Amino acid sequence: MRKLLFVLFLTLPALSKQIGITQEQFCHFSYTIYKGCYQRGLMPGVDCNTLSEGIKFGKGFNKKQVDYIKKSCKTGCFLGKNKFKLQSENVFVENCLK
């Protein structure tokens, strides 16, 4: 999982600059982060604020996108930490596109 996130962080900004990432692609990417942070939140001793603030971004993201991803991570982590159900990808993307 960690390797997948690392690869996504390296390749997505480059793709965004080259071809322009669509809002829907961004929402699916954000869901990947949300789900990863949920999994980390299930582990004991994980601090959700530190986890979300520790995400590093390339230059392909604007401030609004960075803030959205950090918020998604924090939400996913909180849900995992408190044993709440993870939101489905379809619902997450639907809300993201609004």
Backbone torsions as a table, in degrees:
resi	resn	phi	psi	omega
1	MET	NA	-43.1	-178.6
2	ARG	-62.8	-41.3	179.6
3	LYS	-64.9	-38.9	179.2
4	LEU	-62.0	-46.0	179.0
5	LEU	-62.8	-40.0	179.9
6	PHE	-61.3	-45.9	179.7
7	VAL	-64.0	-42.0	178.8
8	LEU	-62.2	-40.5	-179.7
9	PHE	-66.6	-30.9	179.5
10	LEU	-79.9	-39.4	-172.8
11	THR	-89.6	-35.2	-175.0
12	LEU	-62.3	-44.2	177.9
13	PRO	-60.2	-38.2	179.2
14	ALA	-65.2	-43.4	178.2
15	LEU	-64.1	-39.4	-179.4
16	SER	-60.3	-42.4	-179.5
17	LYS	-71.9	-36.4	-176.4
18	GLN	-73.7	-52.8	-171.5
19	ILE	-115.3	-6.0	-177.8
20	GLY	72.8	108.1	-177.7
21	ILE	-77.6	138.8	178.9
22	THR	-79.8	163.5	178.3
23	GLN	-62.4	-38.5	180.0
24	GLU	-65.3	-41.0	177.0
25	GLN	-63.1	-41.0	177.8
26	PHE	-61.1	-41.3	-179.4
27	CYS	-64.7	-40.5	177.2
28	HIS	-66.2	-39.3	176.0
29	PHE	-62.4	-44.1	178.9
30	SER	-60.9	-36.7	177.9
31	TYR	-63.6	-38.8	177.4
32	THR	-59.1	-43.0	177.8
33	ILE	-66.2	-46.2	178.8
34	TYR	-54.7	-47.5	-178.9
35	LYS	-66.8	-40.5	177.4
36	GLY	-63.4	-41.4	178.7
37	CYS	-69.3	-32.6	174.7
38	TYR	-60.8	-46.8	179.5
39	GLN	-61.2	-40.5	178.3
40	ARG	-67.3	-35.4	179.1
41	GLY	-64.6	-25.2	177.7
42	LEU	-69.2	-21.3	-179.4
43	MET	-79.6	139.1	179.6
44	PRO	-67.1	143.8	174.0
45	GLY	84.0	6.1	-179.8
46	VAL	-84.3	129.5	176.8
47	ASP	-94.9	116.8	-174.2
48	CYS	-64.6	-37.1	178.7
49	ASN	-64.5	-46.1	179.2
50	THR	-63.4	-40.8	179.8
51	LEU	-61.3	-49.1	-176.9
52	SER	-70.3	-35.7	179.7
53	GLU	-75.2	-17.6	-178.8
54	GLY	-82.7	-5.0	179.7
55	ILE	-72.6	129.6	179.3
56	LYS	-102.9	141.3	-175.8
57	PHE	-122.8	147.0	172.9
58	GLY	-81.6	-175.2	-177.9
59	LYS	-80.8	-0.2	-178.6
60	GLY	-78.2	-8.8	-177.6
61	PHE	-108.0	140.6	173.7
62	ASN	-88.7	172.2	-174.9
63	LYS	-60.2	-40.0	-179.7
64	LYS	-61.8	-42.3	179.1
65	GLN	-66.6	-41.9	178.5
66	VAL	-60.7	-46.7	179.4
67	ASP	-61.8	-39.7	-179.9
68	TYR	-64.6	-44.2	-179.6
69	ILE	-65.0	-42.9	178.7
70	LYS	-62.7	-41.3	178.3
71	LYS	-64.9	-41.2	178.0
72	SER	-62.1	-41.7	179.2
73	CYS	-64.2	-46.1	-179.5
74	LYS	-61.8	-41.6	178.4
75	THR	-64.0	-47.7	179.0
76	GLY	-59.9	-43.3	179.1
77	CYS	-62.6	-45.3	179.3
78	PHE	-60.0	-43.8	179.4
79	LEU	-62.1	-43.0	178.6
80	GLY	-65.1	-43.3	-178.7
81	LYS	-61.0	-35.6	-177.6
82	ASN	-100.0	11.4	174.8
83	LYS	60.7	32.8	174.2
84	PHE	-85.1	163.0	-178.9
85	LYS	-74.5	139.6	176.8
86	LEU	-74.5	137.7	178.2
87	GLN	-69.0	144.6	179.1
88	SER	-70.5	156.3	-178.9
89	GLU	-62.4	-40.0	-179.7
90	ASN	-61.6	-44.9	179.7
91	VAL	-66.0	-43.2	179.8
92	PHE	-59.3	-49.3	-178.4
93	VAL	-65.0	-40.2	177.2
94	GLU	-57.3	-47.4	179.4
95	ASN	-66.2	-37.4	180.0
96	CYS	-65.1	-37.1	-177.4
97	LEU	-75.6	-14.8	-179.3
98	LYS	-71.8	NA	NA
